[in-house]
Amino acid sequence: MMRVVNLLTRRTFSSPGSLGSVPNSRFHIKTTDTRNLKASYDIIVVGAGHNGLVSAAYLQKAGFKVCVLERRHVVGGAAVTEEIIPGFKFSRASYLLSLMRPYIISDLKLKEHGLKFHMREPYCSYTPITEAEWSQFPSKSLLLSTNLELTKKEIAKFSIKDSINFEKYEIEMRKYVTAMNHLVDNRPPNFSNSKFSFRRITEFSPALKALTAIGTSMPGFQELLTKPAGKILDKWFESEPLKATLGTDAVIGAMQGPYSRGNGYVLLHHVMGGVEGKSGAWAYAEGGMGAVSESICSSALSLGVDVFTNMEVSQILYEKEGEDVRATGVVTISGEKIIGKKAVFSGTTPHVTFNQLLNMGQDSIIQDILGEDFIKEINSIDYTSPVTKINVGVDRIPNFRANPNSSDNKVEDWHKCSIHLNCETMEKLSSSYESCHRTNMPSERPMIEMVIPSSLDPTLTSKGCHVCLLFTQYTPYAPSVGSWSDPEFKEAYARKVFDVVEEYAPGFKASVIGKEVLSPWDLEQTFNLTGGNIFHGAMGLDQVYSLRPILTKRCHFPETPLLGLYLCGSGIHPGGGVMGVPGLTAAKAFINQ
């Protein structure tokens, strides 16, 4: 019988442009017709990323007339689904859902607007051991689950001691998560205002609740905040596959190795979220991550928000107001002038907002209102990104040496997981990082996180074929030799990644129908992510909470020194990840004014 793959053309796509046309968008939500664009709105939101859409929806619910202007042909920012290769729908940048706050899902009725989850059960994490190292370990792979007993059973294959300690580790981490949630869900205190008031006292309430939740575990929490993740994991566990698997959470999206200083707190990442009431669970959104953004967009549209695509903003307008400056609207790249009578919200990175849309490097009025120190701090934000995302269409499910498929092309439990390749030991993670850090070139042997959402979601491709998403690092934005704008340079890196995958799953390279390679440079070009950083700025301790995006007395973010201008993207607290909190925080800041 002829397999469906024979009906497809086997091609390689290194960028969207190589298709010769805009990626297929027949499954995208219908946004507002541009003929309905009004000359003025109460509030204009720049960028239809998920945070911008969350801001728009809450603002409209509060009674303001809102429009959203998106530069691309599709809403969602980095949380999009696009058919880059015919027959394959990819979550092009972000790829898993866990951090979206339940109250946002409820408030905006996102399930009523089409949001569906595919839970990854019974396991959520899979680390196969390469064949060359089977003799070094008592098992050929490690599976982890949100079910504690299943996880302990798997860990016990490597270490009884670690199996016992893991439960204690989880209890400790969840205590810290409870504390962190008080901070994540609330705006940091206003350090730009030295005046005493009762309201100022209440601003510190979330921090006090966090301290209370931590209680006598404060020394351990301090250790988590200050030590490298590697040292913390070495203290808890002895099994290398377990330590390395957990260690990937501390380095994902960061140009750091497991023993880099100050990344220990990111270990909370794997337990901070949750889906459908299951703490720490990560899920696939049916239809890809674009379906998350489209459910928010659908909710916003139903509330009366106007959402326009293919409408890039080139400038934020302002007027002098006494000694102050007020944002008054925007100009699009095609020349339309739209007035924001009450406010302008920017979902772009701080760099794009201040340097490009406000032109703070050249505009003397903007320079005066921002001040020299503010400008210097904005320009010093770290946008370093180690990430190259490779989206791959394959004609069969990968067949891992460590756990061969029980029958041809059968989806097994481990296919539904986050699959960690070249992640068996902390040394491998460190080596991958060091080879990039030392040479400013792509890692010789990249760290890879593979997910196969089509293992659970049949809407993404044809039966028998699969969508394989490879989140790889470490890759510098501007390599010492070569350039990501060179297709051959990009192809050489993809071959390196595929060679690693092939070691674990022979036949993978032969199964590839097509691919898209998104380096840090491509992520910047495509999604306007400064430096290709998926979080709108690195998530180090110097760029979180009240330090995000910067610490300043000029304003209380998400407000800015310009009256009526608010940041609503991941560049503000609490940072990156598809959670919607930055958008809600900005909306609440305006509404509470």
N, C-alpha and C positions, 0 to 999 in steps of 0.2 A: 504494500500500500504506500502511495506517495506521501511523504511527510510534508507538513505545511511549510517547512523551511525551504523546500524546493521551489515554492512560489515566490520567494523573496529574493531580491538582488543582494548578493554578498558584497558589501562595500564598506569602506572605512571613512568615517567623517571626523576630521580633526577639529572642526569648528562649525558653528551654525551656518556660516557663510558658504561652506562647501556644498550645501544642499542646493544653493542657487536660488533659494526663496525663503520666505519667512517660515519657520517651523509650523507644521500643521496645527491649527488652533480650533478645529471643528468641535472639540469637546469643552471649550472654554466658555465661561459665563458671559452673557450678553450685558455689556455695560451701557452707560447712558450715551445716546446719540449726540455727537458733537454739535449738531444743529440746535440742541437744547442748552448749550452753554450760555449762562447769564453773564452780564457785565459785572455783577457784584454778588457776593455771598457774605454771610456773617463770618464764616471761617473757611479758609482754604488750607487743604492738607497737601503738601508736596510729597508725592510718592505713595503708591498703593501697595507697599509692603504690608505684611500682616499687622504690624504695629500701627501704621498709618490708618489702615481700615478700622482697627479697633478704636482708635481715637475718634475717627469720623462717626462711627456708629454711636458711641456714648455721647458725643457732643450733639448729634441730631436728636437722640432720645431726650436730651436736656432742653430741647426747644430751639436750638440754633440751626440755621440753614447752612449746610456744609457741602462743599465739593472737594473731590479728590482728583489730582492731576498726576497721571502716570506716564513716564517717558516711553515705556515698552508697549508692545501690543497686547500684553497679558498682565493681569493683576497678580500680586503675590510677592514681588521682590525676589528674594532668594528662596522663598517657599512656593515653587511653581512646578507644574507638570507640563512637559512639552514633548511632542512626538518628533524628536530630532532624527531618529532613524525610522523609516516607514514601518509601521506595525508595532513600534515599541514606545510606550509612554514612560518618560523618565522623570523622577524627582531630581531636577538638574543640580541643585545645590544642597539644601537641607534634605534629609531623607528619613528621619524618624520622629515620632511625636511622643512626648512625655511631659514636657514642662508647661504646656498650655493649662492655665489655671481653671479648675472646674467652675468657679463662679463666673468666669467670662463665657465659658461654654453655655452655662445656664442663662445668664443675663441676656445674651444675644441669640439664644435659642438656636445654637449652631446645628444641633442634631435635626431640628425641624427644617433647617436649610441644607441638609444633605450630608452632614459630617457623620462618617461611619468609621469604626475602628476594626482592625484585624489584630487580635491579641496574639502574641508570640508564646505559645504554650506547647508542650510543658516546659521547654527550655528557651532561654533568651540569649545565651552566649555560648559560643563554640570556639575552642582553641585546639586545632589539630596539631600534632607533633610531626615534623618532617621525618621521612623515613630514615634518613641518615642518623637521627637521634633517638630512634625507638629504644635502643638498648640502654639509654641513659635514664629512662623513666619507666615506672611500673605500669603506665597506661599510655595508649596512643593518642588520647585526646582528653580534654576537659570540657564538660558541659556545666553551665550554671543556670539556675532557675529562680523565678520569684517565689517558688515554693522552697522554703528553707530546708525541709527534710530531703528533698531531691538534691539540692545543692550540697548538703553535707555528705550525702551518699557518694556523690561524684568526687568531691574533694578527698574523701577517705581513700580513694583509689591511689592517691598520691601521698597523703599524710593523714593519719588519724588525729594527730595533734592539731593540724590545721583545720580539720573538720570541726573539732571542738571549739577552737578559737574563733572560727568564722562567725558562729552565732553571737559570741561576745562582741566581736568587731561590728556586726550589724546593729546590735543593740546600742552600742556607743555611737555609731554613725547616725542612726535615726534620732538619737537625742540631739545631736548637733543640727540635723535637718529641721527638727521642730523649732529650734532656736533661730536658724537661718530663715525659716518661713516668715517669722515676725518681721525680719528685715526686708526680705524680698518683696513682700506684699505692701510695704509702706514706703513712703518717700523719706529720704534721709533728713535729719534736722537741718534747719536753716542757719548755717554758720556765717552767712553774709549779714545777719541782723544781730546786733549786740544788745538791742533793747529788751528789757525784761517784760514778760507778759505771761498770763496763764496759758495762752495758746502755745507759747514757746516751751513750757514745761511738758505739755501733752505731746509735743513733737518727739520727745525722748522716750515716750511710753513704749514703742516697739523695741527699742534697744534694751530697756529695763526688763521687758518680758523675755527677750532673748537670753539675757544674763540669768534670769530666774530659771529658765528651761535648762540651761547648761548646769547650773548649780555647782555641786562639788566636782564636776568633770572639767572645770575651767583649766587646770593644768594640761589635760589632754587636748582641749580645744586650742589652747595657746600653741601647743606642739604642732597641731594640725595646720595652724596658720603660718607657722614660721619654718617648719622643717620641709625638706624635699619629700615628695611622695615615696620615693624609693626607701628612705630611711624609716618612714612610718610603717611601710609594708614589711620591711625586713624585721622590724620589731614584733609584728603580729604573726608572721608566717615564715615557713621554711621551704615550701614547695615553689619552685621557680615558675611553672606554668600558671599557678594561681596568682602569685605576685605580679607577674607580667601582664596577665589578663586584666587585673584590677588597675594596674599601673597605666594602661592605655587611657583610662578615664582622666588621669591627671595631665596627660600630654596632648589629648585630642584637640586639634585646632590651635596648638601653641608651639612656638619655636623654642621648645624646651625638651630636655631629656628627663627621664624619671628621677634623676638625682640633681636636677636644677633646683636652686633655692626658691622656696616660697610657693611651690605648686601643690603642696600637700592638701590644702583645703579643697582643691578641685576633685579630690576623691569622693566628695559628697555628691558629685554629679550623678553617679549611678543610682543613688537612692533619693535624690531630691524631688524628682517628679513622680508621676503616677498616672495611670489611665483606668477609668471605670472603677475607681475606688481601690485599685491595687497599687500600693505604695512601691515605688521603684520600677514599675513596669514601663516598658517602651513598646509602642505599637506602630503598625503601618496604617496610615490613613487610606481608606479605599479610594482609588483614583490617584494616589500619590499626594505629595505635600501640597500641590496646587489645589487639591480639594479642600484643604484646611482654609487656605486664603479665600477660596471661592465661596465657602460657607459664610465667612465673615463678610465678604463683599455682598452676598445675597441678602444677609441680614441688614447691612447698611442700606442697600438699595430699597428694601421693603420699608425701612424707616423714613425714606425720603432723601437720602444722600444722593448727590449726582457724582458718578464715578466715570472719569474720562480716561481712555487709554490713547496711546500715540500722541500724547500732549506733554512734551518735555518743557519744564520750567527752566528758563535761562537766567532769571534774575528775581530776587526778592526786592520789592519796592519799599521805600520808606519816606517819611516826612519828618522834618524837625518839629518838635513840640516843646517850645521853651528851651530848656537846657537838655531835654531828652530827645530821643529819636524813636519813632514808632513805625513798626512794620505795617504797611497799608495794602499790600497786594503782591501780585507777581506779574511777570511778563513771560510768555511762552517763547520757545525758539522760533515759532512762526509769526511772532509779533502781537499775539493777542494780549491785551492788558486786562487783568481781572482784579477787581478790588476785594480785599478782605476787610470788611467794615469793623470787625472786632479783633481778629487775630489771623496769623499765619502759623501753621504747624509744619515743621520740616521733619520728614521721616528719613532723610538722608544722613550720612555720617557727619560728625561735627566738621571735618575737613571740607566736605562738599558744601555744607551750609555756609560756613564762614568764609572760606577761600574762594569758592566758585560762585555761589548764589549771591553773596554779599560783597565779594571782591575786596576783602579786608586788606589785601596786600597793596591795593592801589587807591582805594577810596578814603580820602582824608577825613571825611565826616564819620565814617564807620570806624576808622582808626581812633579818632578822638573819643567816641562813645565807648568803645571796647577797652581801650587803654593798652599800653605797651606790654604790661605783665600778662594780661588776658590773652593777647595775641601770641605772645611767646609760648604760653602754656598750651594753647590750642595747637600750635604748630609742633609741639613736642610730644603729642599723643602717639603712642606706639601702635602702629597698624601692621606690624610684622605678621606674616602668615606663612605657615609651612605646608599648606594644603594644596594638593592637586586632586581634583575629583575626576574620575574616569567613569563615564556611563557606557555600559556595554550591553549590546543585544546578543544573546546566544541562542543556539538552536537546540540546546539540551541542558538539563540541570547539571552543575558540576558534580563530579564523582571523586570524592576525597579518598586518598590512599588509606588514611587512618581509619575511616569508616565507610567502606564501599557501599554503594547503593544496593539495596536488597533485590532490585530488579531494574531493568533498563529505564532510565529517565524518571525514576520514581522520586517524588519529593519526600525526603526524610525529615525527622524532627529537627536535625541540626541545620538544614537548609533555611529554616524559618528564623534562625538566630542572627545576631551580629557575629560574623566569622572573623576571627583574629588570625592573620597570617604573618609570619616572621615575628611572632610575639610569644614564643615559648619561654623566653628567659629575659630577665632585666638587662642582661648583657646585650642581647639583640636589640632591645629598644634603645639602649645607650649608644650602641654602635651605629645604628641608623641615624640617630641625631648627630653624633659626632662627625660622621662622614660628610654631612651637609654643613654643620657649623664650622668645621675646620677649613673647608675648601670653598664655601659659598657656591656649591654645586649640588644638584639633586643627589639624594642618598644613593650610594652604590647598591644598597639592598633595602628598599623602602619598607616601612611599617604600613600594613594594609588592614583596613577594616572593610569587609565585604558584607553587603546585605543583598538579599534576593527577594524583594517584596512580592514578586509574582508567585512565590511559593505559597502565598496565602491569598493574594488578590488577583483574580482571573481577569480583571478589567484592563490590565496593563499591556497584555500582548496575547498572541494566539496560543492555543493549547499546544503544549509540547515545547514552545519557546519560553525564554525567560529574560527578565530584566535583571542585570547584575550591576550594582552600584559599588564602585571602589573608592573609598575615601583614603587617600594615600598621603604620606609625609615621610621624608622632609624635603621640601622643594623651595628654594629662595625665590623671591619676587624678581630680582635682577641678578641672574647667575654671573659669575666671574667670566665665564667663557660661554658664548652662545646666547640665544635669546628665545623666549617663548613665542615670539611672533614668527619665528622660523618653523614651518611645519615639520622639517626634518629633526629639529631639536626636540620638539614635542613627541614625535614618533619614536625617537630613540628612548625617551623616558618611558613611554607606554610599553615598549618592548621589554624594558627592564622590569616593570611591574608584572607584565604577563609571564615573564620567565619565573618570577617568584611564585605566582599562582600555579603555574604548571607543575612545580615541584610537589605541591600539595594535592593538586587535582589534575592528573595527566589527561590530556585531551581538551583542556580548556581553550588553548589557543586555536585548535582546529574548529571549536564550536562557535567562535566569534563571527557574527554576521556584520556588525558595525560597531563603531565606538565614537565617543566624543571625549576629548581631553580638555579639561578646564584647569589651567595652571592659575597661580595667584594673579598673574597678569590678565588672563582671560576672565577670571571672576570679577576683576575690577572693570574691565571693558564691558562685560555683558550686564552685570548687575549693579554697577556703580559702587562697588565695595572697595573703599580706599585700601590700597595695598593688597587687595584680595582677601582681607580679613573678614571671616564669616560672622564675627561678633561685633562689627562696627568699632573695633578697637580691642587690643589684647585684654585678657581678663586676669592680669596679674594683680597682686595685692595693691599695687600703686595706681590701679585704674578700676577700682570697684567701690561701691557704696558712695559715700560723700565725695570720693575722689574721682567719680565718673560723671562727665568726661574729664573734668579738672576740678581742683579745689580753688575756689575764687571767692572774694568778697564782693564781686561785681554783680552777682545775681544768685538766685536759688534755683538751680536746674530742677525741672525742665524749662523754667523761665530763662530768658537770656537778658543781656544788658539792653537789648532793644525792646521797648514796650510792645506787647502784642505778638512777640515772636517766641515760639515754643519748640523745643526739640522733642520728638516723640518716637525716635528710632532706638535701636539697641545700643547706641552710643551713650545713652543715659542709664541710670540705675533702673533695674538690676542687671542690665547687660544682655548678652546674646542668648540665642536659643529661641525656639518658636514657643513663646509663653504669653505674649500679648500684654504683659505688665507695663513695659515702658509706654505703650500707647494709652493704656488706661490711666497710668500715673499722670501723664501730660494732660489728658482730658479732665481729670479730677482737679488738677492744679488750676486750670482755667475756670472750671465751673465754681470752685470754691472761692475764687476771687470776688 
